[in-house]
Amino acid sequence: MSETALELLHRRRSVVAKMLMEPGPDAQQLEMILTAAVRVPDHKMLSPWRLTVFEGDGRRAFGAILAGVSCLENEELIFSADAIQAERVRFERAPIVIAVISKMKDTKPVPQWEQILSAGAVCQNILIAASALGYSAQWVTEWLAYSQRLRPVLQLGEGERVAGFVYIGTAKEAPKERGRPVLDQVVGQWQIPGQVPVVD
Ligand SMILES: Cc1cc2nc3c(=O)[nH]c(=O)nc-3n(C[C@H](O)[C@H](O)[C@H](O)COP(=O)(O)O)c2cc1C
């Protein structure tokens, strides 16, 4: 790994969707991001994921559906014009939103857990590629990833689940640093457990 790539990994920081704005990646840059996205570890080359890009007017059309569905899911919202408006513009918080759909296949040698992990890697690669191009991004799920009513809208088939919606754009302002795990608290050296049979 080059030092530049390592530095990028060390500085990468999500920017919350509401703090993103235009410009977003152009068509060529989006292709670079998508190319990086699908270059992930994938046991037995199943491609156990697919991606859906929302940009331009599609974000508003999707928002209109969100506004309606959110009222069905939370009846209190019907009385809140602000909440309905927030749904209407949810996908317009950023120039581009990529839905990463985990597409689990019933392929015996590859546990579904591994297929889900591969979808997570797709999301992370999008964050890194966007960051490498000078953009900011956030990986979220929010209520829509779990809504049964949105499944047909997202054309989710059997075995498909939303791994995340990745919002990509330009940061309105630099984010504050976030606390990071202390290595000693999350990393350890393996040691031989006391009561296990050992074959010399
Ligand atoms: C699977 C997954 C789902 C997430 N969903 C949300 C979410 O719905 N809303 C949210 O604010 N953050 C969510 N996050 C957290 C953000 O993506 C991000 O990790 C957080 O803002 C910290 O930023 P960092 O990448 O700089 O550590 C989610 C993270 C993961 C891995």
The ligand as an SDF file (V2000), in Angstrom:
LIG
                    3D

 31 33  0  0  0  0  0  0  0  0999 V2000
  -24.4030   -0.4800    8.3420 C   0  0  0  0  0  0  0  0  0  0  0  0
  -24.3160    0.9190    8.8630 C   0  0  0  0  0  0  0  0  0  0  0  0
  -25.4630    1.6860    8.9650 C   0  0  0  0  0  0  0  0  0  0  0  0
  -25.4080    2.9860    9.4410 C   0  0  0  0  0  0  0  0  0  0  0  0
  -26.5610    3.7110    9.5030 N   0  0  0  0  0  0  0  0  0  0  0  0
  -26.5300    4.9560    9.9760 C   0  0  0  0  0  0  0  0  0  0  0  0
  -27.7250    5.7150   10.0560 C   0  0  0  0  0  0  0  0  0  0  0  0
  -28.7980    5.2580    9.6780 O   0  0  0  0  0  0  0  0  0  0  0  0
  -27.6420    6.9720   10.5420 N   0  0  0  0  0  0  0  0  0  0  0  0
  -26.4470    7.5010   10.9820 C   0  0  0  0  0  0  0  0  0  0  0  0
  -26.4100    8.6450   11.4430 O   0  0  0  0  0  0  0  0  0  0  0  0
  -25.2860    6.8100   10.9110 N   0  0  0  0  0  0  0  0  0  0  0  0
  -25.3110    5.5590   10.4220 C   0  0  0  0  0  0  0  0  0  0  0  0
  -24.1400    4.8440   10.3430 N   0  0  0  0  0  0  0  0  0  0  0  0
  -22.8850    5.4490   10.8240 C   0  0  0  0  0  0  0  0  0  0  0  0
  -22.1930    6.3370    9.7790 C   0  0  0  0  0  0  0  0  0  0  0  0
  -22.0650    5.7040    8.5490 O   0  0  0  0  0  0  0  0  0  0  0  0
  -20.7620    6.6990   10.1960 C   0  0  0  0  0  0  0  0  0  0  0  0
  -20.0570    5.5410   10.5140 O   0  0  0  0  0  0  0  0  0  0  0  0
  -20.7260    7.6150   11.3490 C   0  0  0  0  0  0  0  0  0  0  0  0
  -21.3590    8.7920   10.9590 O   0  0  0  0  0  0  0  0  0  0  0  0
  -19.2680    7.8700   11.8190 C   0  0  0  0  0  0  0  0  0  0  0  0
  -18.4920    8.3260   10.8100 O   0  0  0  0  0  0  0  0  0  0  0  0
  -16.9860    7.8420   10.5090 P   0  0  0  0  0  0  0  0  0  0  0  0
  -17.0900    7.0460    9.2450 O   0  0  0  0  0  0  0  0  0  0  0  0
  -16.2260    9.1130   10.3560 O   0  0  0  0  0  0  0  0  0  0  0  0
  -16.5330    7.0180   11.6520 O   0  0  0  0  0  0  0  0  0  0  0  0
  -24.1680    3.5470    9.8460 C   0  0  0  0  0  0  0  0  0  0  0  0
  -23.0010    2.7700    9.7310 C   0  0  0  0  0  0  0  0  0  0  0  0
  -23.0710    1.4860    9.2550 C   0  0  0  0  0  0  0  0  0  0  0  0
  -21.7960    0.6770    9.1500 C   0  0  0  0  0  0  0  0  0  0  0  0
  1  2  1  0
  2  3  1  0
  2 30  2  0
  3  4  2  0
  4  5  1  0
  4 28  1  0
  5  6  2  0
  6  7  1  0
  6 13  1  0
  7  8  2  0
  7  9  1  0
  9 10  1  0
 10 11  2  0
 10 12  1  0
 12 13  2  0
 13 14  1  0
 14 15  1  0
 14 28  1  0
 15 16  1  0
 16 17  1  0
 16 18  1  0
 18 19  1  0
 18 20  1  0
 20 21  1  0
 20 22  1  0
 22 23  1  0
 23 24  1  0
 24 25  2  0
 24 26  1  0
 24 27  1  0
 28 29  2  0
 29 30  1  0
 30 31  1  0
M  END
$$$$
